[in-house]
Amino acid sequence: MWLFHTEKDGYVSGIIHSETEKAVELIDALANITRIRTKDILERRKSSTSLMPTGLTAGLSVAELTDLVAFLTTLTEVTEE
């Protein structure tokens, strides 16, 4: 997860969806895409915070966690409706 500081939007965080010389697109925890122009970025840093809620796996068995990870690895593309 990345944290970007911009003058206009303040702090914006998410996973980098795409990046060009002109802009960075982030996906947040709700799958919303935010586009930030490169020239508007004041600071950029890798966050130590995960998008996964704390304690989410506490109630899962090893088999359930394995199934969850297997499922998540199949998710390769975000589509807009």
C-alpha positions in Angstrom: 0.0 0.0 0.0 1.2 3.5 -0.8 0.5 6.9 0.8 0.5 10.0 -1.4 0.4 13.6 -0.2 -1.1 16.2 -2.5 -1.9 19.8 -2.0 -5.4 19.4 -3.4 -6.5 16.1 -1.9 -4.3 15.9 1.2 -3.3 12.2 1.9 -4.5 9.5 -0.4 -3.7 5.8 0.0 -4.1 2.6 -1.9 -2.5 0.1 -4.1 -0.9 1.4 -7.3 -3.2 0.3 -10.2 -1.2 2.0 -13.0 1.5 4.6 -13.3 2.7 6.8 -16.2 4.9 9.9 -16.4 1.8 12.0 -16.0 -0.3 10.2 -13.4 -0.7 7.5 -10.8 -3.9 5.6 -10.3 -4.6 4.0 -6.9 -7.2 1.5 -5.8 -8.5 1.8 -2.3 -10.0 -0.8 0.0 -13.4 -0.3 -1.6 -12.0 -0.8 -5.1 -12.4 2.9 -5.9 -9.9 4.3 -8.3 -8.2 7.6 -7.7 -6.1 9.4 -10.3 -3.3 11.7 -9.1 -1.4 13.8 -11.5 2.4 13.3 -11.0 3.0 17.1 -10.8 0.5 17.3 -7.9 2.4 14.8 -5.7 4.2 16.4 -2.8 5.3 13.2 -1.1 5.0 9.5 -1.8 5.9 6.7 0.5 5.2 3.0 1.1 2.8 2.5 4.0 3.3 -0.1 6.6 -0.5 -0.4 7.0 -2.3 -3.2 5.2 -5.7 -2.8 3.5 -6.8 -6.0 5.2 -8.6 -5.2 8.5 -6.8 -6.2 11.7 -7.9 -9.6 13.0 -9.7 -10.6 9.8 -8.0 -14.0 9.7 -8.3 -14.7 13.5 -11.6 -16.7 13.0 -10.4 -18.6 10.0 -9.1 -22.2 10.0 -5.9 -22.9 8.1 -8.0 -24.5 5.3 -10.3 -21.4 5.1 -7.3 -19.1 5.0 -5.6 -21.2 2.3 -8.9 -21.0 0.2 -9.1 -17.2 0.7 -5.5 -16.7 -0.5 -6.1 -19.0 -3.5 -9.2 -17.0 -4.4 -7.5 -13.6 -3.9 -4.7 -14.6 -6.3 -7.2 -15.1 -9.0 -8.3 -11.5 -8.8 -6.2 -9.8 -11.4 -8.3 -7.1 -12.9 -10.6 -4.4 -11.6 -13.6 -3.8 -13.9 -15.9 -0.8 -13.8 -19.6 -1.2 -14.4 
